[in-house]
Amino acid sequence: APESSLHALRLLAEVYRRARVLWPLDPAANGTVTVRIDQIKELSLEDIQSVYAAGDTWMLARRNALEAVVERHPLDYMTELLQEGYSAAILKFWKQDSRPANMDDRSLSRMSSGQSEGVG
């Protein structure tokens, strides 16, 4: 399991975001969906992220109307799975830039040189 609570929460949030892609919100739905994370729950963050360097990816695979499973698959196998009608969503567990999403390189350089972003 990831050593940091923040990393664990980010991974879990990504799984839930992708589950919502596979099961869009439906006010008329009556029931719950089970999302299994067995394959990643005992791995370190480094182990989870290292699969991308090996040419693999993590995905959330829809098994049936009420269950999805986190699985590891080779990237070159993904096209075949999708062509066969396999319902899945890629999990973005790779390392992410720690800067805020609205920050670009120019904003960072202005901040480090003491310039502000200014309006107008």
Secondary structure as UniProt FT lines:
FT   HELIX           5..22
FT   TURN            27..28
FT   STRAND          34..36
FT   TURN            38..42
FT   HELIX           45..50
FT   TURN            51..55
FT   STRAND          56..64
FT   TURN            65..66
FT   STRAND          67..74
FT   HELIX           75..83
FT   TURN            84..85
FT   STRAND          88..90
FT   TURN            101..102
FT   HELIX           105..112
FT   TURN            113..114
//
